[in-house]
Amino acid sequence: MNNYNFDEEFNRIGSNCFKWDGRKKFLGNENLIPMHIADMDFKCAPEILEEIEKRAKHPFFGYTIYSGSHFECMAEWLHRRHNWKVLSNNCLYSPSVVTSLSIIIFSLTNENDGVIVQTPIYPPFMEVVRNNNRKLLINELKLNEQGNYSFDFDNFEDLCKKNAPKILLFCNPHNPIGKVWEKHELLKVAELCKKYNIIVVSDEIHSDIVYKPKKHVPFASLGKDIAELTLTCTSPAKTFNLPSISSSVIIVENNNYKKILDKALDRFHLFLPSAFSVLSFEAAYKYGEKWYNSLMEYLLINREVVFNWANKNNKFIQHVSPDGTYLAWISFKSLNLKDIELKKLIYENANVALDPGTRFGKGGEGFMRLNFACPLNQLNRALEKIEMVFK
Ligand SMILES: Cc1ncc(COP(=O)(O)O)c(C=O)c1O
């Protein structure tokens, strides 16, 4: 199928790995099959590893600057893959996407200002709002009988009228539901944000993990006026499985916001990258495409395996396969269990770690999130164990 072996079950234990080594400390059981946490159980692309190894042999790890081509590599990728032209001058370094979300909220809003999020949502979206003492405004996604989610425009407008929020935190593709927002939906969101003078912070970290025929549309690519009100946060962390390299980008076209953010990053001394983060970031976008294409073929199979498994009985259901992300959002509602009981059964009886839907806020009740970015054998083992519990 390809030159990369995604079937290999590599032992990650002993590498201070959150997902595997953290099981005992955070989940109280080191034997769980870890199908939670959004990092992949696939080795880093050999093309990236080669660059890291070369650099590791150079025995100096002093303060590091960006090469002139740092943001260019990413800009070329964004142009080639998402048809979005980004200028390096509009890119700011930040160690991680969640750091960016927090810094943006901190520097562009004041205490008690409203920030809107769509639940169910990746939990740090809610945490960064609360931790900065801003007002968390929940615009729960609408779920229809067929299991499709949509943006609640009426409730959004209501929240805007009542609270005059400053920021919309938007997730595209949306973790945990795997929705890739369509252009017409984005345009409608943008129209309302313009009307109510709201800054859009678009987290596009999952934008490369999108399955054909769906296409990712960068929010800021919708037009010059929309780009002016948008801050895009992204990184190679999900695409290339590099979440610990601590290198991400805030793309900002609005000069005023750029100046404010520059100052905030300076204030917290967040502008100095590590030697390995600079290098891995560049290597990923320069040399990682072949590996990435193979990865997408593999994920496509795993996505189907989960979908077929979930829908072969009516105990748990995955209404729709994710358009994007390597995360499956599975409903266990027909079992009529309390969330706490559901978690207990899956953790203690199946010995599998999934992310309980309740972590993702309102609308997450009765769901579990499963990360299928792992070797097929591991995936099948976890699915079999869950199935046994509900036989
Ligand atoms: C939507 C979203 N944003 C951000 C992150 C984390 O990004 P970082 O590690 O760069 O903070 C994740 C990780 O799962 C995510 O799903």
The ligand as a Tripos MOL2 file, in Angstrom:
@<TRIPOS>MOLECULE
LIG
   16    16     1     0     0
SMALL
NO_CHARGES

@<TRIPOS>ATOM
      1 C1         -9.4120   21.8020   18.3040 C.3       1 LIG1
      2 C2         -8.1020   21.6680   19.0160 C.ar      1 LIG1
      3 N1         -7.3560   22.7550   19.2450 N.ar      1 LIG1
      4 C3         -6.1640   22.6750   19.8680 C.ar      1 LIG1
      5 C4         -5.6660   21.4650   20.2870 C.ar      1 LIG1
      6 C5         -4.3690   21.4130   21.0070 C.3       1 LIG1
      7 O1         -3.4150   22.1690   20.3810 O.3       1 LIG1
      8 P1         -2.0690   22.5440   21.1040 P.3       1 LIG1
      9 O2         -1.5150   21.2820   21.6630 O.co2     1 LIG1
     10 O3         -1.2500   23.1670   20.0440 O.co2     1 LIG1
     11 O4         -2.4440   23.5160   22.1910 O.co2     1 LIG1
     12 C6         -6.4060   20.2960   20.0590 C.ar      1 LIG1
     13 C7         -5.9060   18.9950   20.5120 C.2       1 LIG1
     14 O5         -6.5800   18.0220   20.5400 O.2       1 LIG1
     15 C8         -7.6480   20.4020   19.3990 C.ar      1 LIG1
     16 O6         -8.4030   19.3370   19.1550 O.3       1 LIG1
@<TRIPOS>BOND
     1     1     2 1
     2     2     3 ar
     3     2    15 ar
     4     3     4 ar
     5     4     5 ar
     6     5     6 1
     7     5    12 ar
     8     6     7 1
     9     7     8 1
    10     8     9 2
    11     8    10 1
    12     8    11 1
    13    12    13 1
    14    12    15 ar
    15    13    14 2
    16    15    16 1
@<TRIPOS>SUBSTRUCTURE
     1 LIG1         1 GROUP 0 **** ****
